[in-house]
Amino acid sequence: MKTRLYFDEDAMDADLVDALRARGVDVQTAYEAGMRQREDREQLSYATAQGRAVFTFNVGHFSRLHAELLASGGSHAGIVVCAQQRYTVGEQMRRILELVAAKTAEDMRDQLEFLGGGS
């Protein structure tokens, strides 16, 4: 199954979402899900329940959540983090498309992916 994405409130760029959807990527935003102004843990829990990997600029919080969740025996559908000012919208789109093409939903399970590579 293809990786499906959930953009948290920090990452909800309409141009990026529209561009990804135009290229066949299944994206849902926190706004569309009625999840605005919710804690990061709630965002991750919601995305996991929907079978969606979270895309966020909140590198620190989601990196900690990832570690805490796995240490406690929990699971998630994947987390993709990106430094907010590091890439243009076009570059974010290109990198997300590469990730979605390379990783299935099963590959993303319990993974923390840094959009620019590295760990």
ZILIN-V903070 format. One record per residue. SS is DSSP state (H for helix, E for strand, L for the rest). Layout:
ss->[SS/SS]
This chain:
ss->[L/E/L/L/E/E/E/L/H/H/H/L/L/H/H/H/H/H/H/H/H/H/L/L/L/L/E/E/E/L/L/L/L/L/L/L/L/L/L/H/H/H/H/H/H/H/H/H/H/L/L/L/E/E/E/E/L/L/H/H/H/H/H/H/H/H/H/H/H/H/H/L/L/L/L/L/L/L/E/E/E/L/L/L/L/L/L/L/H/H/H/H/H/H/H/H/H/H/H/H/H/H/L/E/H/H/H/H/L/L/L/E/E/E/L/L/L/L/L]
